[in-house]
Amino acid sequence: QVQLVESGGGLVQPGGSLRLSCAASGNIFSVRAMGWYRQAPGKQRELVASITIDSTTNYVDSVKGRFTIFRDNAKSTMYLQMNSLKPEDTAVYYCNRQPPRSDYWGQGTQVTVSS
């Protein structure tokens, strides 16, 4: 059973940066497409960024040019570099397969963008 653990969230001012990490218990990143998701209060969870096995990336329009998804297969870790953060980026961020598996959801990491 694969376990995914997110970390790196926190409180940051608008315009600031954070790097989220997703550590996997198994070597999932080299065999599955993966994604970063987020859920803001009162909203549905949405896919923010995804990366395929051959490292093709895709982003939701609201984060294009600001967020970068990448992974280190040797470390079994996936990352989300978030720059120029905005208050509307405030959410709990999760990693999972793309498409997601219900049994892979972890606790997520809270990102709060506020002055």
N, C-alpha and C positions, 0 to 999 in steps of 0.2 A: 504494500500500500504506500503510495507516494504521499508525503506530507510537504506542504508548502508553507513557509513562514516568512511573512512580510515584516520589514523594519525600515527605519529611516525617516518616518514621519515626524511632524512637530509643528511648532508655531513659527510662522515666518511673515515678515512684512510684505506688502505688495511690491512686486518687482524683484523679490528675492528668489533664491534657488534652494532646491532640496534634491537629494538623490535617494530614491527608494531602492531597497534590495529585496529579492525574493530567493530564499534559499530552499533548495529541494533536497529531499532525503535520498532521491534516486537520480539517475542520469536521464531525466525526462526532456531536457531542453534540446538535446540533439536528435530526438526522435519524434517530437510533437511540436506543432505550432502552439505558441503561448501568447498570453495577453495580459495586460494590466487593465483592471476595471476599477470603477469608483462608484460610490453611492453617497449622494448628498442627502441631508435630512429632508424627508418628505418626497424624495424622488426615487425613480427606479434605478437599479444598477445599470451602468453603461460601460461599454467597451471603449477604452481610451486609446490604447495602442496595442498592436499585435506584431509578432515576428514569426516568420515561417522557418522551416528547417534550413532553407538556403539563405536565411537572413533578410528576406524581403520584409520591409516594414510598412505598416499602415497606421494612420492616425485619424482620430475624429477631427473634424474641421476646427473645432474650438481650441485645439492644442497644437495644431500644425505650426512648425517653426519655433515652438517653445519647448516641446517635450521630445526626448529621444529614448527609444527603447533599444537595449542591447543586452547581450548575455555573454557569460564566460562559461563555456561547457566544462572546462577543466575544474572549475570551482563549483559547478552545479548551481550557479547563481545567475539570476536575471536582474536587470536594473531598469529604472526609469529616472532619467535625468530630467528634472523639471526646472526650467528657467523662466524668468519674467512672470512669476506667479501672480495670479489675480484672485480677488476674493471669491469669485465664482468657481475656483479650483478647490475650494474647501470641501472635503469629503473624506470618507474612509476608502482607502485604496487597497485593492486585492489583486493577487495574481492567480492565474488559473490557466488551464489549457484553453485553446481557442479552436472550436467552441468549448465552453466550460463543462466540467464534470461536477455534478452536485456534491460529490463526496470529496472534492478537492478544496472547497472553500476553507480558508483559514480565518484567523481573527481580524486580519487586515491591519493597516496602520493609518492613524488619523493624521490628516494634513489640514492645518488651519492657516488660512491666509488673512491676516488682519493687522491693522495698524493700532 
